[in-house]
């Protein structure tokens, strides 16, 4: 079945060119403030962490600085943990869950790991509540050499010096109802493809790396998050978003070949979280808490198994 209502930009079956992308950009309006909601929260952490600006978005460098928060007294003898959020700007709990982790829980790990957290990789998209950047590019398919997405390129440059020394990387995401009402139809229109409706899973799930699966690691995170919010069940085909469910709440993608953020290091433990904020069974506070629980469980597992990493 294809979408009966064509996307309002472009011609069905024809990929977008400059005119269509310009028309799409003209429709985007800021719906919230990166400065008020994110930068201000980062500023409140400066007394406890080292905050570095690792880049900016050139369309408004002052408005969209890119920040990373690091452990104070970085110790090269300790393992390094990377947390990323807001690669898709509209996925709110990834941003605020990572900030909540820093505020409430990071201190527990200060003597055991070096932490580096990039809480909002895509600040323009955060304000627009969108999946893409302003060039109609998905940053989470753009983590590769010569990236067309400045958000992705900047994060890769930040991480490059430590990519072989990261023990664990967790990338915080959401799957929302707007994936079906807006973002997947827009993707199909942009690429000149027919839109095939899908099913949004009700609950939390994880994406493991198909090229280096770590099922025990994923299970430890699922067990922790299940105490906070519900885990997404498989659909009638035994799938979640069209992918095989390998264990409750866990699917797999090939991180590096797909240009996904979770593949930017050579960490032995990697995962992508997916929270469902539109569930009638979850609140925004639960969504943030689920992300925090996932981060803590991921670090705990990695540290407990460091000898095997």
Residue pairs with C-beta under 8 A, 6 or more apart in sequence:
1 196
1 197
2 194
2 195
2 196
3 185
3 188
3 194
3 195
3 197
6 12
6 189
7 185
7 186
7 188
7 189
7 195
9 16
9 20
9 23
9 24
9 27
9 186
9 189
10 16
10 20
10 189
10 190
10 192
12 189
12 192
12 194
13 192
13 194
14 192
15 190
15 191
15 192
16 24
16 136
16 189
16 190
16 191
16 192
20 190
21 135
21 136
21 190
24 136
24 186
24 190
25 134
25 136
28 128
28 130
28 134
29 128
30 127
30 128
31 127
31 128
31 129
32 126
32 127
32 129
33 127
34 63
34 64
34 120
34 123
34 124
34 126
34 127
35 63
37 126
38 86
38 95
38 99
38 119
38 120
38 123
38 126
39 65
39 67
41 96
41 99
41 103
42 51
42 67
42 69
42 99
42 119
43 51
44 103
45 51
45 69
45 99
45 102
45 103
48 72
48 107
49 69
49 70
49 71
49 72
49 102
49 106
50 69
50 70
50 71
50 72
50 74
51 67
51 68
51 69
51 70
52 67
52 68
52 69
52 70
53 65
53 66
53 67
54 66
54 67
54 68
54 118
54 154
54 155
54 157
54 158
55 65
55 66
55 150
55 154
55 157
55 158
56 62
56 64
56 65
56 66
57 63
57 64
57 66
57 123
57 124
57 150
57 151
58 150
59 124
59 134
60 124
63 123
64 123
64 124
65 123
66 118
66 120
66 121
66 123
66 151
66 154
66 155
67 118
67 119
67 120
68 116
68 117
68 118
68 158
69 102
69 115
69 116
69 117
69 118
69 119
70 114
70 115
70 116
70 117
71 106
71 110
71 113
71 114
71 115
71 116
72 110
74 114
75 114
76 114
78 112
78 113
78 114
79 112
79 113
79 114
79 165
79 167
79 168
79 302
79 303
79 306
79 309
80 113
80 114
80 115
80 116
80 162
80 165
80 166
80 167
81 109
81 113
81 114
81 115
81 116
81 166
81 167
81 168
81 169
81 299
81 302
82 116
82 117
82 118
82 159
82 162
82 166
82 168
82 169
82 170
82 265
82 267
83 98
83 101
83 115
83 116
83 117
83 118
83 119
83 169
83 170
83 172
83 295
84 94
84 98
84 117
84 118
84 119
84 121
84 155
84 169
84 170
84 171
84 172
84 261
85 91
85 94
85 95
85 96
85 97
85 98
85 99
85 117
85 118
85 119
85 120
85 121
85 171
85 172
85 291
86 94
86 95
86 98
86 118
86 119
86 120
86 121
86 122
86 123
86 125
86 126
86 172
87 94
87 121
87 122
87 139
87 140
87 151
87 152
87 171
87 173
87 261
88 94
88 122
88 125
88 131
88 138
88 139
88 140
88 173
88 174
89 95
89 120
89 122
89 123
89 124
89 125
89 126
89 127
89 128
89 129
89 130
89 131
90 125
90 126
90 128
90 129
90 130
90 131
90 174
90 176
90 178
91 172
91 173
91 174
91 176
91 275
92 174
92 277
92 284
92 287
93 172
93 174
93 275
93 277
93 284
93 287
93 288
93 290
93 291
94 171
94 172
94 173
94 174
94 273
94 275
94 291
95 119
95 120
95 126
95 172
96 288
96 291
97 172
97 275
97 287
97 288
97 289
97 290
97 291
97 292
97 294
97 295
98 117
98 119
98 172
98 291
98 295
99 119
100 288
100 289
100 291
100 292
101 117
101 291
101 292
101 295
101 296
102 115
102 117
102 119
104 292
105 292
105 295
105 296
106 115
106 117
109 115
109 299
112 303
113 167
113 299
113 303
116 159
116 162
118 155
118 158
120 126
121 139
121 151
121 152
121 155
121 261
122 133
122 139
122 151
124 133
124 134
125 131
125 132
125 133
125 139
125 151
130 183
131 138
131 179
131 183
132 138
132 139
132 183
132 186
133 139
133 149
133 150
133 151
135 148
135 149
136 190
137 148
137 149
138 149
138 187
139 149
139 151
139 152
139 261
140 152
140 173
140 259
140 260
140 261
141 258
141 259
141 260
142 148
142 149
142 151
142 152
142 153
142 259
143 152
143 155
143 156
143 259
143 260
143 261
143 263
143 264
144 152
144 259
147 153
147 156
147 259
152 259
152 261
155 261
155 264
156 264
159 166
159 264
159 265
162 265
163 264
163 265
163 266
164 265
164 266
166 265
166 266
166 267
167 267
167 268
167 269
167 302
167 303
167 306
167 309
168 267
168 268
168 269
168 270
168 298
168 299
168 302
169 262
169 264
169 265
169 267
169 269
169 270
169 271
170 262
170 270
170 271
170 272
170 273
170 294
170 295
170 298
171 260
171 261
171 262
171 270
171 271
171 272
171 273
172 272
172 273
172 275
172 291
172 294
172 295
173 272
173 273
173 274
173 275
174 274
174 275
174 276
174 277
174 287
175 200
175 201
175 205
175 241
175 274
175 275
175 276
176 200
176 276
176 277
176 278
177 200
177 278
179 198
179 200
180 197
180 198
180 200
184 195
184 198
185 195
187 193
188 194
188 195
188 196
189 195
198 241
198 242
199 235
199 241
200 241
200 276
200 278
201 232
201 233
201 235
201 240
201 241
201 274
201 276
202 230
202 232
202 233
202 276
202 279
202 281
203 229
203 230
203 231
203 232
203 233
203 249
203 276
203 279
203 281
204 222
204 225
204 226
204 229
204 230
204 231
204 232
204 249
204 273
204 274
204 275
204 276
204 290
205 231
205 232
205 240
205 249
205 250
205 251
205 274
206 218
206 221
206 222
206 249
206 250
206 251
206 271
206 272
206 273
206 274
206 294
207 250
207 251
207 252
207 253
207 262
207 271
207 272
207 274
208 214
208 215
208 218
208 246
208 250
208 251
208 252
208 253
208 270
208 271
209 252
209 253
209 254
209 255
209 262
209 263
209 270
209 271
210 252
210 253
210 254
210 255
211 254
211 255
211 256
211 257
212 268
212 270
213 246
213 252
214 268
214 269
214 270
214 271
215 246
215 247
215 250
216 301
217 269
217 271
217 298
217 301
217 302
217 305
218 247
218 250
218 271
219 247
219 250
220 297
220 298
220 300
220 301
221 271
221 273
221 294
221 297
221 298
221 301
222 231
222 247
222 248
222 249
222 250
223 297
224 293
224 294
224 296
224 297
225 231
225 273
225 290
225 293
225 294
225 297
227 293
228 286
228 289
228 290
228 293
229 275
229 279
229 281
229 282
229 286
229 287
229 289
229 290
230 279
230 281
230 282
231 248
231 249
232 240
232 249
232 274
232 276
233 248
234 240
234 245
234 248
238 244
238 245
239 245
239 251
240 249
240 251
241 251
243 251
243 252
243 253
244 251
244 252
245 251
246 252
253 260
253 272
255 262
255 263
255 270
255 272
256 263
260 272
261 272
262 270
262 271
262 272
263 270
268 302
268 308
268 309
269 298
269 301
269 302
269 305
269 309
271 294
271 298
273 290
273 291
273 294
275 282
275 287
275 290
275 291
276 282
276 287
277 284
277 287
282 290
302 309
